[in-house]
Amino acid sequence: MRQGADSQRAALTIRELCVSYGRIEALKHVNMEVREGEIVAILGANGAGKSSLLRAISGLVPLSGGEILSYGKQIHTLPAEKLVSRGIVQSPEGRQIFAELTVMDNLIAGGFTVSAAERKTNLAMVYERFPILGKRAKQVAGTLSGGEQQMLAIGRALMANPKILLLDEPSLGLAPLIVRDIFNIVEMLNHQGVTVVLVEQNAKQSLKIAHYAYVLEVGSVSMEGPAAEMLRDERVIDAYLGKG
């Protein structure tokens, strides 16, 4: 676990977290802390348990051991919709938009936990942050480009007023210029007060914008530290960044 006093509150505290699918242990005694106002990057190879971690935080998979707290209160016993109401919102891997609905209807669906007045306000906010979505408001979501669909997935998550935004592979399958835009968006949201947990295969870009990072290997934390230090760590360079 992270050491030393810090003025930031712990937005998320994960203690001895275990998740199993039948006999397969996806997460084994994972300990993590995400402090308020941070971007925390979660690195690891495919199958390391990164998505299982986010799904456990989101209440989408049950724990087989351990606990998850948000601002000191246990949350792992709550159903997923209650967690959204508490400001813990996930933008899933593969975007998973409602392809047959319009852009606007996708966004409205994301605001199911807030009042009608808040939905209206949040919709205007999302269109301001993502002007292309405003231009495409009545377009069927499945006809958007990959980058536009990712913006829609993030925008849909923002409709629920997240305090903690869980992003699962937001740059997956996107062209390099669009990837840069997505990371800029993540930074912008963080600067506006959203705490972010970022699961990403693009380790170098993740570490450049993150404050702290964890590396998962076969369901366990193998390394952790300030992101700037991880960028210079030879073990991280060899495993995830390359020498180039």
C-alpha positions in Angstrom: 0.0 0.0 0.0 1.0 3.6 -0.5 3.1 5.1 2.3 3.4 8.5 3.8 1.0 11.3 4.8 -0.9 13.0 2.1 -3.4 15.9 2.1 -5.6 14.1 -0.4 -8.4 11.9 0.8 -8.6 8.3 -0.4 -11.3 8.2 -3.0 -10.9 4.4 -3.3 -9.3 1.9 -1.0 -8.9 -1.7 -2.0 -7.9 -4.2 0.6 -7.0 -7.8 0.0 -9.3 -8.0 -3.0 -9.9 -11.4 -4.5 -12.1 -12.2 -7.5 -12.7 -15.7 -8.9 -14.5 -17.1 -11.9 -15.2 -20.6 -10.8 -11.8 -22.1 -10.1 -9.9 -19.4 -11.9 -8.5 -16.7 -9.6 -8.6 -13.4 -11.6 -7.5 -11.2 -8.7 -5.4 -12.3 -5.7 -5.2 -10.2 -2.5 -4.9 -6.9 -4.4 -4.2 -3.8 -2.3 -4.6 -0.3 -3.9 -5.4 3.3 -3.1 -6.7 6.0 -5.4 -6.5 9.5 -3.9 -9.0 12.2 -4.7 -8.1 14.3 -7.7 -5.6 11.7 -9.2 -5.3 9.8 -12.4 -4.2 6.3 -11.4 -3.0 4.1 -14.2 -3.4 0.3 -14.0 -0.9 -1.5 -16.3 -0.5 -5.1 -17.2 -0.6 -7.7 -20.0 -3.8 -9.2 -21.3 -5.3 -11.5 -18.7 -3.5 -9.8 -15.8 -6.9 -8.9 -14.2 -7.2 -5.2 -15.1 -10.8 -5.4 -16.4 -11.8 -7.7 -13.5 -10.5 -5.0 -11.1 -12.7 -2.3 -12.7 -15.7 -4.6 -12.8 -15.3 -5.4 -9.1 -15.1 -1.7 -8.3 -18.2 -1.1 -10.4 -20.2 -3.9 -8.6 -20.4 -6.0 -11.8 -18.6 -9.0 -10.4 -18.8 -10.3 -6.8 -15.8 -10.4 -4.5 -14.5 -13.7 -3.2 -12.5 -11.9 -0.6 -11.4 -8.5 0.7 -13.2 -5.2 0.6 -13.5 -2.0 -1.4 -14.1 1.4 0.3 -14.9 4.8 -1.2 -14.1 7.8 1.1 -13.8 5.3 4.0 -17.2 3.6 3.5 -17.6 0.0 2.3 -19.1 -0.1 -1.2 -18.5 -3.7 -2.3 -21.8 -4.9 -1.0 -23.8 -2.4 -3.0 -25.4 -3.1 -6.4 -24.0 -1.4 -9.5 -26.8 1.1 -9.9 -26.2 2.3 -6.3 -22.5 2.8 -7.0 -23.4 5.0 -10.0 -25.6 7.1 -7.8 -22.6 7.5 -5.5 -20.5 8.8 -8.4 -18.5 5.7 -9.3 -19.0 5.3 -13.1 -17.4 3.1 -15.6 -16.8 3.6 -19.3 -16.3 0.0 -20.5 -13.8 -1.7 -22.8 -15.0 -1.8 -26.4 -17.2 1.3 -25.8 -20.4 -0.8 -25.7 -22.6 2.0 -26.9 -26.2 1.3 -27.8 -25.5 1.1 -31.6 -29.1 1.3 -32.8 -30.0 4.4 -30.6 -29.1 8.0 -31.5 -26.2 9.8 -29.9 -28.6 11.8 -27.8 -30.5 8.7 -26.6 -27.3 7.1 -25.6 -26.4 10.1 -23.5 -29.8 10.3 -21.9 -29.5 6.6 -21.0 -26.3 7.4 -19.2 -28.1 9.9 -16.9 -30.6 7.4 -15.6 -29.6 8.1 -11.9 -30.0 11.8 -12.1 -33.0 14.1 -12.2 -34.5 15.4 -15.5 -33.1 18.8 -14.8 -29.6 17.4 -14.2 -29.9 15.4 -17.4 -30.6 18.5 -19.4 -27.7 20.4 -17.8 -25.3 17.4 -18.2 -26.4 17.0 -21.9 -25.4 20.6 -22.6 -22.1 20.0 -20.7 -21.3 16.9 -22.7 -22.0 18.7 -26.0 -19.8 21.6 -24.9 -16.9 19.2 -24.1 -17.5 17.1 -27.2 -18.8 19.4 -29.9 -18.8 16.6 -32.5 -21.5 14.8 -30.4 -23.7 17.9 -30.5 -23.4 17.9 -34.3 -24.2 14.2 -34.4 -27.0 14.3 -31.8 -29.6 12.7 -34.0 -27.3 10.3 -35.8 -27.5 6.6 -35.1 -24.5 5.8 -32.8 -23.4 2.7 -34.7 -22.6 4.9 -37.7 -20.1 7.0 -35.8 -16.3 6.6 -36.3 -14.3 4.7 -33.6 -13.1 7.9 -32.1 -16.5 9.4 -32.0 -17.9 6.3 -30.4 -15.3 6.5 -27.7 -16.2 10.1 -27.0 -19.8 9.0 -26.8 -18.9 6.3 -24.3 -17.1 8.8 -22.1 -19.8 11.4 -22.5 -22.4 8.8 -21.5 -20.4 8.1 -18.3 -20.2 11.9 -17.6 -24.0 12.1 -17.7 -24.1 10.4 -14.3 -22.0 13.1 -12.5 -19.0 10.8 -11.8 -16.7 11.6 -8.9 -14.6 8.6 -9.8 -14.4 7.7 -13.5 -13.2 4.2 -14.4 -11.9 4.0 -18.0 -11.2 0.6 -19.5 -8.9 0.8 -22.6 -10.3 4.1 -24.0 -7.7 4.2 -26.8 -8.2 0.6 -28.0 -8.3 0.3 -31.7 -8.0 4.0 -32.4 -5.7 5.8 -34.8 -2.7 7.6 -33.2 -4.1 11.1 -33.7 -7.4 10.1 -32.1 -5.5 8.4 -29.2 -3.8 11.7 -28.5 -7.2 13.4 -28.4 -8.6 10.8 -26.0 -5.7 11.2 -23.6 -6.1 15.0 -23.7 -9.8 14.5 -22.8 -8.8 12.4 -19.8 -6.4 15.0 -18.6 -9.1 17.7 -19.1 -11.6 15.8 -17.1 -9.1 15.3 -14.3 -8.2 19.0 -14.2 -11.9 19.7 -13.8 -12.0 17.6 -10.7 -12.8 14.0 -11.7 -10.7 11.3 -10.2 -9.7 8.8 -12.8 -8.7 5.1 -12.7 -7.3 4.3 -16.2 -6.7 0.8 -17.5 -4.7 1.1 -20.7 -2.4 -0.9 -23.0 -0.7 2.3 -24.0 1.5 2.3 -21.0 3.7 5.2 -22.0 0.9 7.7 -22.6 -0.9 6.5 -19.5 2.2 7.1 -17.3 2.7 10.5 -18.9 -0.7 11.8 -17.6 -1.1 9.7 -14.5 0.0 10.6 -10.9 0.4 7.1 -9.6 0.5 3.6 -11.2 0.1 0.0 -10.4 1.2 -3.0 -12.4 -0.9 -6.2 -12.3 0.7 -9.5 -13.2 -1.5 -12.7 -13.1 -4.0 -11.1 -10.8 -1.5 -9.6 -8.3 0.2 -6.2 -7.9 3.8 -6.6 -8.9 4.9 -3.0 -8.9 3.6 0.4 -7.9 4.8 3.9 -7.6 4.5 7.5 -8.8 3.9 7.5 -12.5 7.0 9.7 -13.3 9.2 7.2 -11.5 7.6 4.3 -13.3 8.4 5.9 -16.6 12.1 5.6 -15.7 11.9 2.1 -14.0 13.9 -0.3 -16.1 11.5 -3.2 -15.3 8.6 -1.2 -16.6 10.6 0.0 -19.6 11.5 -3.6 -20.5 8.1 -5.0 -20.0 5.8 -2.3 -21.3 7.5 0.7 -22.8 10.4 -0.6 -24.9 13.8 1.0 -25.4 12.8 3.1 -28.3 
